[in-house]
Amino acid sequence: MKTKTIIGLEIHVELSTETKMFCSCKNEFGAIPNTNVCPICLGHPGTLPAMNERAVELAVMAGLAFNCKIRNNQKVDRKKYFYPDLVKGYQLTQFDKPYAYEGYLELTSGKHINIREIHMEEDTGKSNHNDDDTVLMDYNRAGVPLIEIVTDPDISSPEEAREFVETLASTLKFLKVSDCIMAEGSMRVDVNVNLKDEDTGLRTEIAEIKNINSIKAIENALEFEVKRQRDLLENNQTGDKETRRWDDIKLETIHMRNKEVGNDYRFSADGDIPDIYLSDEYINDVAKKLPELPKDKEKRYIAEYGLSAYDANLLSHDRNLAKLFEETNILVKDANTSANWILTELSRRLNEAEETADQMKLSVENFAKLINLAKDNKINNNVAKKLLREIYLSNEDPEVLAQERNLLQISDSSYLEEIVDEVLSENPESIEDIKNGKDRAFGFLVGQAMKKTKGKGNPQEINKLLKEKIGE
């Protein structure tokens, strides 16, 4: 049986503003429950909301980054439903005039996943379920600015869904629109999936999967659901239109409720918030503030610097690493060497310190000096790695440290030639072994020469001299 998988995504992303969408309360994760609240976000009678200008700017940045058209004339609507976390009894959102529409995100395969719309709205509160079956409400999150990104059902596999979300999240983080930390709820993904039997035309009913708390779980949930719905088709069944949740322990989707009728949210324009007008000038000003996007930066790193696709991808999707790479390479003038040091040794230090590149004490100048010392064979790589561990914390000048501690390599060819002659005269049997094809003997001779120079001889120069003399 040949089946087609049809997947659409609805992604809620909290915006990285200092304050909430319609009031001056802090937008802050992890605060003591119900401390970042006020009469406006609690919906007290007589209060008037005021739109957060920074939230609008971040939202427009996201829309432009995903190739959307930005609507000039917009409004804010009330979405009415009852739930304990919705303290006002309605949610402020955009119903029929979303601020962004008809965009797309390109996958590595070149396929475009169409973005139907992105609308601005406010977040709801949070229900905390306790072991004694009580539920306590925390309204700190109520009123936090959100965008909801809705795709067309263009995604054809769990792998494509994972890549879409990964690319979307890395772009939003790069732009500092959102931190997209799913574990903290700043990005939440609902997936809609059904299958079509391409031989008979039979389709399963759409299942919406909620409670997905990681990008890997999105792929796992879809893999499970595709298999479950394929089994339905094989038995000539379509299943029910339903909401399911992902269980990370059982690694399966679990039925929550059927969707027998559509929700009636009784949308109406909010009477307290005037219609929004974004001029072309405003939209163009936001567009000018957009930095080079990760995909464009990745392509440039490959074309301009000759980096591998893997290295270019890692650097381009981290705004701080990308900035460090470009500044370091100006001083090192060797893109691959700069990238290698950043993605290996320096990244190890950053991970251990739980810091980002813009937070570290080590300056670009001293980091580049260290790379150049190793690149120019003035110190060996092991010494350079040890020095990095030290200067990462102290930001001392590695050139000064190398001189003070007598760590600079000896590259004087006449001196090293004397050392090599001594080693060869003391080990004639090793010369015979090399000529008889025993390569390990050559390494022994290099080691003996390094020993005589107390580890400071330039190994490349020693190798060269040994080959020349044994060849003679």
Buried (B, 14 or more C-beta within 10 A) or exposed (E): EEBEBBBBBBBBBBBBBEBBBBBEBBBBBEBEBBEBBBEBBBBEEEBEBEBBEBBBBBBBBBBBBBBBBBBEEBBBBBBBEEEEBBBBEBBBBBBEBBBBBEBBBBBEEEBBBBBBBBBBBBBBBBEEEEEEEEEEBBBBBBBBBBBBBBBBBBBBBBBBBBBBBBBBBBBBBBBEBBBBEBEEBBBBBBBBBBBBBEEEEBBBBBBBBBBBBBBEBBBBBBBBBBEBBBEBBEEEEBBBBBBBBBBBEEEBBEEBEEBEEEEEBEBEEBEEBEEBEBEEEBBEEBEEEEBEBBBEBBEBBBEEBEBEEEBBBBBBBBBBBBBBBBBBBEBBEBBBBBBBBBBEBBBBBBEEEEBEBEEBEBEBEBBBBBBBBBBEBBBBEEBBBEBBEEBBEEBBBBBEBBEEEEBBBBBEEEEBBEBBEEBBEEBEEBBEBBEEEEEEBBEBBBEBBBEBBEBBBBBEBBBBBBEEBBEE
